Amino acid sequence: MDYINSIDWGRLPEVLRFSKSSPMIFSSGLFLFCALFFLPIYMMLRRTTTLRILFVALFSLFFYYESSGEYVLILLFSATMDFLIGRAMGASEDPRVRKRLVTLSILVNLGLLSYFKYFYFILDLGQELLSYLGWASAPLVPLEARDYFIPAGISFYTFQTLSYTVDIYRGEIKPLRRWIDYLFYLSFFPQLVAGPIVRARDFIPQIYRRPQLLKAEYGEALTLILSGLIKKAIIGDFIGTNFVDQIFAEPTRFTGVENLFAVYGYAMQIYCDFSGYSDMAIGIALLLGFRFNINFDSPYQSGSITEFWRRWHISLSTWLRDYLYIPLGGNRKGTVRTYVNLIVTMLLGGLWHGAAMRFVLWGAIHGVALALHKLYVQLTSWMGIRRKQPWRIQRILGGVITFHLVCFAWIFFRADSMESALGVIGQIKDHFSPEIFDQFVLGYWRPLAMLAVGYLLHFTSRRQELALRQWITESGFLVQLLLFVGVIFLLIQIRSADAQPFIYFNF
């Protein structure tokens, strides 16, 4: 109570203004503060469809403004443009007109994405080419004059809006009649900033249903939110801040043992970041009456690289399959073309993650691995030695190989530069130094213990997860409230120990 009385409410307008240094995310105190006002109003409007849609759309725009500032106008532009294009395609039966319209949508959306995410990347490639030809020596845009701020979630909502116009062009869905409905779909705040990528055909039918939350769904939603908080804000952030970031900052200062465990640590950190945020998004959406598909399904338990991509960031991998791999020809153009399509798809998937050659290399590693695994499956099937259910030892061996292949690719994904990535690999290969293992464990026992907890939870069976969900559902409101408060308290304690407070309002 004393803390609440000490708050300077006069600074509320300042706090509600966008700040690059503290954008709104689910694990910020500002979001929890705003949610206290949002949820009661949403529940009051659940019987009035239009008012509910308008209220959620306005809150989503506010949420995005707090994440990206004035770039909320880009989101509004994309929503308006593709809504009108969708309406125009729905009104036309001329295939040439429809093709021009969908092409316009693709070009404008990818043009915006390329400008904000890849402008300097393309500029530097051009600079290298000009320098190679001897036509230029100075950077076309000096480093000190560059603004690297990228609108939050632009990659995700670009893919969502493209799926809408392409599906209308294919005749798989009908265009929406009201702009506010489309804005609601594109800006829905739980998945706006970091996914999952929600298809229009899955989401739009749910807009007009009256939100209702059954007891089982409430338990599922609470479990997802709590697990997401634990993954993202406890395990992932702790491992990253106290271990991974330190070693990847200067890998050559550490031995190969430390670099190797930093790679294992980053594999868990990035899983906890992506999966944790997805869990929170799916859980919050479920509380509001919307069901999203699962986005991560224990991917490190995969027995092959193909299985990994069926379990990792499922909304992205299926989008790449349906809107890139299949239009390229998929597996319909012959064996060699299939391998080429896989590699091209993953190269572009790597570039989607970031504007740097190391992301392209990350995509290339996965693309080549997918092609080689497909070749292996075809050869073993042709030779008649492929089993429908592999032996247990075969699956274990495949899992170990797949995990370490994924970890190897993560080095390029995480490193700040190619030099840093090669430094990590060089230290592991040439300066492993296993004799310092005891000192290493003693020096980093806290993040290593958190890392062990992360992997233990990741390899927990699905049956145990379902049992936990059922227990939370049946435990009653008081126990559920204590669980939520306990997780928040744990977050505060861990963050305060790192001088990174979880709950902060700044007013």
C-alpha angles and dihedrals in degrees: 000000000000088000091054092047090051093058114111099224090184088075092059094103089051091051092049092056117096117266123187090209095056113025118179116265132160092264094054124101091231091062092050089049093050092045089061088064098035101054099054092048091047091052091051090053097045092105095050107070101191096045090046092051092047093048095049092046091052092047090048091052089050090049090051092046088055088052101043110008117212091003085086082088089067089055090050091048092051091047093050096044097049093042089056092043090050091051091048092050090049091052095049129074094182107109091207092055092046091049092051091049096050089045089053090052092049094047096047095044095045089043091056091045091048093049096051098036107027107026097104092037091057090041092054092047088053090048091053090050093049091047091050089053090046094242100116140018108174121072113265088229116024115239093239091057096054125106110204096182110130120196107255115257096002090134091052100045091042089058090046095051091045090053088054097053094039092050090051089050090050091049093241096123138019121241118258118253099215128056092214090059091054092045088052090054096046098042101037098146104219092068101020102098104035108007154202093217104239119204118227092231091057098042108035097065088057093056094077098044118102106251113247129168118206120203093254092049091049090054090047092049094048091047091051093048093048093045090048092052092048093048098044107030101030112027103024098040093043094051092045098047099040102037123001098048093050095053098040089050091066109004095172090063090065133063125253091258091057092045092049093052089045088058090050087047093052091048088059094039095054091045091051092046096050099033094041093052090045091051091052092046093049091045095049091046089051090052087055092050101262124119120209125189119255111273104192124033108185092288096185089065089067119125094206140020090251090055089047091060090049088057104033120082089337095188090056097043092049091047091053089048097049101037103030115015097044095043088051087059102272110208094328098092101062136278100291093045089051091057091047091050091051093051094045091048092052093044089056090042089055091049089050089061095055145344101251138093091244089065089049088051090049089054091046092054091053093043094052091044091052091049092049092048090050089050090050091051092049094048095048091046091049091049091049095236099109116111124209089223113032121223114267093247089049091054092046091051091046090050093052092049093046093048094051092045089053090047091051090053091047089064090069092041093054104035118097091226142001089259090057092048092050088047091058092048092045093052092050092047102040107021106035095143101185090181091078092057094106092051090045093054092047092048096047102028095129098055090037090054089049089048091053090050090051094053092043091055092044092056093045110125121255089241092062091048091052090047090053091049091051092048092052091047093052098038097087134240097285094054091045091051091049090050092052093045090047092054091047090049090050090050091052092049095049095044094045089053087057093043088246107115114208096204111051130151103168095209 
